[in-house]
Amino acid sequence: MRLSFHDAAARTGARPSTIFRAILSGRLGCERDDQGSYLFDQEELEKVFPRARRVAPAPLARAFRDLPAFTAGTEHQSASVARS
């Protein structure tokens, strides 16, 4: 599977600058598409950045989108539960 630069950074948890340095040093290979965007092979990415296997591909915000909104009333309730 081919990943974009943004997806590669999200999947590995590495900063884009870290990924770019890995390209420049020759540790990480990549391809370029017709627009010049970087494309990474998922297997090679996981070899260079082993953490890639542990990070969920979905953004963290998506995991919390169905939670109820925080309200002032629950702040007091949450504080009393935390003290228990």
N, C-alpha and C positions, 0 to 999 in steps of 0.2 A: 504494500500500500504506500502511495506517495503522499507526503504531508507538506503543506505550505510552511513557510518560515514561522508564521504566527502559530500554526497548529503544533509545530515542532517545539517551540518554546513553551506552549501551554502543556503539552504532554510530558515534557521532561522536567518542568519547573525551573529550567535554566533561563537566565536573562538572554535576550537576543544578542547582546554583545559577547556573551560566553559562547554561544553557538557560532557566531561569526569568527571568533578567534580560533575555534576548533576547525573551521573551514580553512582559514589562512595557514594554520600550522600543518594541515594535511591529515589531521586525525579524523576528520569527518568529510566524507565525500558528498557531493550534491550535484544535481542537474539544474539547468536553467530552462524555463519554458520560452515560448515565442515572445513573451512580454518582458523577459529578463528576470522573472521571479524565481526564487530558489525553490527547489523541490527535493525533499529528503526521503530516503528509503527508511521505512519504519524499523526494519531489522537492524540496519547499520546504526541508526539513531540510538536504539536500545543497547547496542554494544558499547558505544562511546559514552552514553549517559544511562547507566543501569537503572537509575531511578525511574526512567520512563515506564517501566513495567508496573510500578506501584501507583502512579498518578492517574486519576480518572480523566478521561478525555473531555468530559463535559465541564464547563465553567462552574465554579463554586456557586455563583449566584443562581444558576439554574436549579441547583439542589434545594435552595431555600425559597424559591418563588411561591410555593404553595403554603408557606407558613403565615399565620395571621400577623397583621401589623402590630407593632409594639404600641401600647397605649400607656398613659400615665397611671391608670388604675392597676395595671399588672406590675408596675415597677415596685410598689409597696408589697404586693403579694409575692413577687419573686424574691425580694429581700428577706421576707420572713421565712420563706422556704429554705433559702440558703443558710440561714442561721440555725435551722433545725438539725 
